[in-house]
């Protein structure tokens, strides 16, 4: 699956007409989906969804303040993604625990960690169901 990206909103150039032009060009070139990081305005998102037949992927971040999933779906967006947020969360926990270790503090960040057995079981179930 090829997901094309139009990064105008991500880099502070929120030009919806340009995003739509690029999305249509990506569609013509054979992309399977389009993602526009930073596009959070629901009216603009609906305009993008109406302008292409590709599934539009909406990135949601951590924390409060983003639109509810039902409101995102009402725009015509077909997929919700978290982008690199899960990797950033994992790396943040790793770095925080490493700092605690280096500085001689309690390793509180490890208290909620899954056991190796739990992780193995998750992957075994996933492989068995595919």
C-alpha positions as CSV (number, residue, x, y, z in Angstrom):
1,X,0.0,0.0,0.0
2,X,1.4,3.4,-1.0
3,X,0.3,6.3,1.2
4,X,1.2,9.7,-0.2
5,X,1.8,12.7,2.0
6,X,1.2,16.3,1.4
7,X,3.2,18.1,4.2
8,X,2.1,21.7,3.6
9,X,0.3,22.0,7.0
10,X,3.1,20.3,8.8
11,X,5.6,22.9,7.6
12,X,3.4,26.0,8.2
13,X,2.2,26.4,4.6
14,X,-1.5,25.6,5.0
15,X,-2.6,26.0,1.3
16,X,-5.6,23.7,0.9
17,X,-5.8,24.2,-2.9
18,X,-2.1,23.0,-3.2
19,X,-2.8,20.0,-0.9
20,X,-5.8,19.1,-3.1
21,X,-3.8,19.5,-6.3
22,X,-1.0,17.2,-4.9
23,X,-3.5,14.7,-3.6
24,X,-5.1,14.5,-7.1
25,X,-1.7,14.1,-8.7
26,X,-0.8,11.3,-6.2
27,X,-4.1,9.6,-7.0
28,X,-3.4,9.8,-10.7
29,X,0.0,8.4,-10.1
30,X,-1.4,5.3,-8.3
31,X,-1.3,6.1,-4.6
32,X,-3.6,4.1,-2.4
33,X,-4.2,6.7,0.3
34,X,-3.4,10.3,1.1
35,X,-2.2,11.7,4.5
36,X,-1.9,15.4,5.3
37,X,-0.1,15.8,8.7
38,X,-1.2,18.8,10.6
39,X,-4.6,19.2,8.8
40,X,-7.1,19.4,11.6
41,X,-9.7,21.8,10.3
42,X,-12.8,19.7,9.7
43,X,-14.1,21.9,6.9
44,X,-10.8,21.7,5.1
45,X,-10.6,18.0,5.7
46,X,-14.1,17.5,4.2
47,X,-13.0,19.5,1.1
48,X,-10.0,17.2,0.7
49,X,-12.1,14.1,1.1
50,X,-14.6,15.4,-1.5
51,X,-11.8,16.2,-4.0
52,X,-10.3,12.7,-4.2
53,X,-11.5,9.1,-4.2
54,X,-8.5,8.0,-2.2
55,X,-9.0,7.1,1.4
56,X,-7.8,10.1,3.5
57,X,-5.8,9.2,6.6
58,X,-6.1,11.5,9.5
59,X,-3.4,11.7,12.1
60,X,-4.4,12.1,15.7
61,X,-2.0,13.0,18.4
62,X,-1.8,12.3,22.1
63,X,-3.7,14.4,24.5
64,X,-7.1,16.2,24.6
65,X,-8.3,18.8,22.2
66,X,-8.6,16.9,18.9
67,X,-11.9,16.3,17.1
68,X,-13.9,13.2,18.2
69,X,-13.6,10.2,15.9
70,X,-17.3,10.5,14.9
71,X,-16.7,14.1,13.7
72,X,-13.6,13.0,11.7
73,X,-15.6,10.2,10.1
74,X,-18.3,12.7,9.1
75,X,-15.8,14.5,6.9
76,X,-15.3,11.4,4.8
77,X,-11.9,10.5,6.2
78,X,-11.6,6.7,6.1
79,X,-8.6,6.0,8.3
80,X,-7.2,7.3,11.5
81,X,-3.4,7.0,12.3
82,X,-1.1,8.0,15.0
83,X,2.0,8.5,12.8
84,X,5.2,8.3,14.8
85,X,3.5,9.0,18.2
86,X,3.7,5.4,19.4
87,X,7.4,5.3,18.7
88,X,7.9,8.6,20.4
89,X,6.0,7.4,23.4
90,X,8.1,4.2,23.6
91,X,11.4,6.1,23.1
92,X,10.4,8.7,25.8
93,X,9.8,5.9,28.3
94,X,13.2,4.3,27.4
95,X,15.1,7.6,27.8
96,X,13.3,8.5,31.0
97,X,14.1,5.1,32.5
98,X,17.7,5.3,31.3
99,X,18.0,8.7,33.0
100,X,16.6,7.3,36.2
101,X,19.1,4.5,36.1
102,X,22.1,6.8,35.4
103,X,21.0,9.3,38.1
104,X,20.3,6.6,40.8
105,X,16.6,7.1,41.0
106,X,13.9,4.5,41.4
107,X,12.9,2.9,38.1
108,X,9.2,3.8,38.3
109,X,8.9,3.7,34.5
110,X,9.4,-0.1,34.5
111,X,6.5,-0.8,36.9
112,X,3.9,-0.9,34.2
113,X,6.0,-2.8,31.7
114,X,4.7,-5.9,30.1
115,X,6.5,-9.1,30.7
116,X,8.4,-10.9,28.0
117,X,5.8,-13.7,28.2
118,X,2.9,-11.3,27.6
119,X,4.6,-9.8,24.5
120,X,5.4,-13.3,23.1
121,X,1.8,-14.4,23.6
122,X,0.5,-11.3,21.8
123,X,2.7,-12.0,18.8
124,X,1.9,-15.7,18.8
125,X,-1.8,-15.0,18.8
126,X,-1.3,-12.5,15.9
127,X,0.7,-15.0,13.9
128,X,-1.8,-17.8,14.5
129,X,-4.7,-15.6,13.3
130,X,-3.1,-14.6,10.1
